[in-house]
Amino acid sequence: MIARGDLLEQGDDVTLSGQGAAFVAGFGIDLVVLEKARAPVCRTCLDWSARRTHLAGGLGRAMLVQMEQLGWAKREKGSRVVRFSRLGAQAFDAEFAPAK
């Protein structure tokens, strides 16, 4: 999403661009609800096992829920692991491909 310009990095902070807000809304996420919540809409979180950051905050959680509802991904019971189905991975790649 950073490569596409949907998320903007400013030091350790990450924010949703206007283009990103439109993309997220089109993906089925209600930003008004996220903005009213106590949790930040966007923040980064370092995944220690992969040694890279991922999108956290309300938006990260909402996107994961949406991907689960679409049947793209499923959480493993008793674990933090999220597994994508083959078709889910293909749909993810198509939806989130960097802009050309």
N, C-alpha and C positions, 0 to 999 in steps of 0.2 A: 504494500500500500504506500510505502514511502517512495519507491521507485516510480509509482504511478502519479504521485503528487496528491494522493488522498490524505496522507499524514505528513505533517511538517515537523522536522526535528529542529529543536532549538536548545543546544546543549544537551542536558539530560531530560529535557521536557519534550513531549510529543503532543501535537494538537491536530485536530481534524480541520482540513481545509474546506472551503465552500464546495469545491468539487467532491471532496470526500464525504461531506454531509449529504450531498445528492446521491452518491453511490450507496451509502449506508441505508438511506431511506428507500432506495430502489431494491435493496437487498431484504427489506422487510423489517427494519429496526426503527423503532420510534425514538428519535433523539430527544424529543420534548420530555418524555418520561425519564430518560437517562440524565438529562440536565437538571431535573428536579431532585434526583437522588443525592444522598450524602457523599457517595463515592465519586471520585473524579471520573469524568467520561473517558479520558485517555490517560494512560501512564504506561511506562515501560516496566518490565520485570525481567530480571536475569534468570534464565533457566540454567541452573548449575550443571545439570547433567549434559546439556547440549552446549553449554558455554556461549549462548547467544541470547539476545533479548527477544521478548515477544510482547504483543499488545495485551495489556491488562486493563484494569479499571472496568467500569460499567460497559463500555463498548466491547472490550475483549470477551467478557462474560456473555453479553447479548449475542455476539457473533457466533460463539460456540453453541449456545442454545439453538440459534437459528439453523446452524449446520446439522445439529442433532435432529431437529424437527424435519429438515429436508431429507434425512436419512443418509447424509454424507458421512457422518462420523458417529462413533459410539464410545462412551467411556468404559474402561474395564472396571469391573466391580472390585472394590477394595484397593484401587490404584489411582494414580493421577494420569495414567496413560490414556491417550485418546487415539483410537484407531479409525482410519478412513477406509471405507470400502473402495474397491477398485473404481466403481462408477463415481463414488463420492470424490475420490482424488482427481478424477478426470473433470468433474464438474467444478471443483475448487480451482484447478489449474485454468480452466476456461474463464471462470468468473473473475479471478484475481490476477490474470496475466498482466504483466507490465505493459503499459501503453507503448505503442510503436511510433 
